[in-house]
Amino acid sequence: MTKRKRRSSAPAEGRTGAALSDLGLDDRQQRVVVWSVSAVGVLAIALVLTLVVNAIGGGQSQPAGESGDVSGEGLPATFQSWPSLKELAPIADRKADTAPLTAQEVFGARTLTAGKVTLRRLASRLDQSCAGAVWGVDLADALAEAGCSQAVRGLYGTADGVYVAQYTMFNLADVTAADSLAKSLASLYRGAWVQPLESARAKFGTYSEGNAYVLGHYLGVTWIGRSDGAEPGEKDDFIMLGLAVREAEKAVFRRVVKVTGVPSDPAQPPGPADTAQPSEEPPSEPGSSPAVSPSATTTSAQSTLEP
């Protein structure tokens, strides 16, 4: 049985070896040169892949927390922002609207309704430190630059547990700061976002949507989705879901009335009246008496979980 003759190297390799021999390099030196060129090629490919990945990522901000923590688990799949309405010009600057926000003022309504969607309040929280209401260093820095003095959040869900919605209102220096922060969120939301309030009855899943609304010197941020994290189907009315949680914005328009002394039209799509009942227990700091006025509370954060 005759052995098959081993095929020689590719012609290109032979030409490379001949060229190196012409340069006066022995076999060992030629092997070193070939290995070096190969290594450089691998590093170049790795560098190109890294640049491509970074370009696709768009220079996203990094979450402040480690993977698996509450921080960074939920990010909206889409985000949009809208400028302030002319009706809110009287409160374009915080100097004209100095009274601090309270959880009762913004989230005093036990239920919020738009169309066929009714949301029930599950939790609320007021933070004097805005950085504590978000995750992501870049977003915390942006809030500081905007002169954020308060962040108040309200978590709502439908009675059947299918939908979840959270509204966050930031108290900023002026409308310019609010508008700038809204524009920054258009890129920051990919790697930084508001902290979700905790509730055993509702939490955000894989898919959700975020929006920001400039409201004078305030910035309202909505976060809506299905509790199972699925994308909305034909029967999922995310438009009404978003409008329902935005009923919390009535607090801002009441402030316009207070500043101007003239009734102000919220300039929003038609919706039901505020459904808060006088007999309901308002959001307050755990352990405090419901009869105590929220303005008398001096702690840096107030939170309430609904029974």
C-alpha positions, 0 to 999 in steps of 0.5 A: 500500500503506497502512502499518499504524499502529503500536500505541500503548503499553499502557494501563498505561504511558499511565496511568503517564505521565499520573500522572507528568505530573500530578506536574509531570515533563517527558518526560526526568524521566519516563524517568528515573523509569521506568528507576529503577523497572525497575532496582530491580525487577531487583535485588529479583528477584536478591536474592530468588533469592539468598536462595532459593538460600542457603536450599536450600543450608542455609548449607553450609560451603565447601571449603577447596581450589579446584575440581579439587583433591583437596580437595572432589572427594568428598562423601557423598550421605547421612550418619547418626550413632550415639551411643556404646555403654554397653560403651564407658563405660570409655573415655569420657574420654581421661584413662582411655585415654592411649596414642596410636593407631597405624596398626598397631593400627587397620589391622593387618588386611590384609583385613576381611570381613563376609558376602560382602564382603571388603576389602583394605587399600590404604593407611593413614595416621596424622596427629598434626594432625587438620586435615591429615586433612580439608578444610573450615575449619569441620570443622577448627575443629570438630575443634580444639574437640573436642580432636582429637589424632590422626586415623588413616585406612585405605583398603580396596577389593574385589579386583575394584575395584568397591567402595571404603571408608575408615575414619577414627578421630579421637582426641578429648577425651571422649565429649561432644566426640565426640557433639558432633562427630558431630552437627555433621557432620550439616550439615558433611558437605555442604561439608567431609569427610575427605580420601581416601587416594590409591590407583591401585586405588580412589577415590570417585566421584560417589555415596558414603555416610558414617556416624559412630559415637561410640566412647567418646572416639573418633569413627569415620567410615566412607565407602563407595561404588562406585568408578565412582560409581554409586548402589547397585543391587539387587546392591550390599550397602552394609550389609555393605560398611559392616560390613566396614570397621567391623571396624577398630573392634575396636581400640577394644574391645581398649582397653576390655579393657586399661582394665578388664581384663575381656573386652568384647563388641564388641556388633556384628553377628557377623563373622569374627575379625581376619584379620591374619597375624603374617607380614604387613608392618604399616602403617608410615612409608615407609622404616622397618624393619617391626621397629620398634615404631610407638610409637617413631615420632615423626613427625607423620604416618605413611602406607603404600601397599600394593603 
